């Protein structure tokens, strides 16, 4: 049972990372300088170092400052 649950979480993380990349790319294409992107992510994207590093790498690659990305409860 554990391996099937771990596989589902792994699949969810893959979908989450693809979704992140798509939305970050689309946000970057807009060329905005002051707006925020509100991004819902899997909790592991913010708590597991590997997934957090991937999110930060995408932000760096696209030159989007992390302070411009918010989620539920974010305030300006």
C-alpha positions in Angstrom: 0.0 0.0 0.0 2.8 2.4 0.9 4.4 2.1 -2.6 1.1 2.9 -4.4 0.6 5.9 -2.1 4.1 7.1 -2.7 3.6 6.7 -6.5 0.5 8.8 -6.4 2.3 11.6 -4.5 5.1 11.3 -7.0 2.7 11.7 -9.9 1.0 14.6 -8.2 4.3 16.3 -7.8 5.1 15.8 -11.5 1.8 17.4 -12.5 2.4 20.2 -9.9 5.8 21.0 -11.3 4.5 21.0 -14.9 1.7 23.3 -13.9 4.1 25.6 -12.1 6.4 25.8 -15.1 3.5 26.5 -17.5 2.1 29.3 -15.3 5.5 30.8 -14.6 6.2 30.8 -18.4 2.9 32.4 -19.1 3.4 35.0 -16.4 6.8 35.8 -17.8 5.5 36.3 -21.3 3.2 39.0 -20.0 6.2 41.2 -19.3 4.8 42.8 -16.2 7.0 44.4 -13.6 4.8 45.0 -10.6 2.1 42.4 -10.7 1.9 39.3 -8.6 1.3 35.7 -9.7 -0.9 33.7 -7.3 0.2 30.1 -7.6 -1.4 27.2 -5.9 1.2 24.5 -5.3 1.4 21.0 -3.7 2.6 21.5 -0.1 5.7 19.4 -0.8 6.8 22.1 -3.3 7.4 24.3 -0.3 8.5 21.8 2.3 10.8 19.4 0.5 14.2 20.8 -0.5 14.3 19.1 -3.9 10.9 20.5 -5.0 11.5 23.9 -3.5 14.9 24.1 -5.4 13.1 23.3 -8.6 10.6 26.1 -8.1 13.3 28.5 -7.2 15.4 27.4 -10.2 12.4 28.2 -12.5 12.0 31.6 -10.9 15.7 32.3 -11.4 15.7 31.0 -15.0 12.7 33.3 -15.9 14.1 36.2 -13.8 11.0 36.4 -11.6 11.6 37.6 -8.1 10.2 35.1 -5.5 8.5 38.1 -3.7 6.2 38.4 -6.8 4.7 34.9 -6.3 2.1 34.5 -3.7 -0.4 31.9 -2.6 -3.4 31.6 -0.3 -3.2 34.2 2.4 -0.5 36.2 0.6 -0.7 40.0 1.1 1.1 42.8 -0.6 
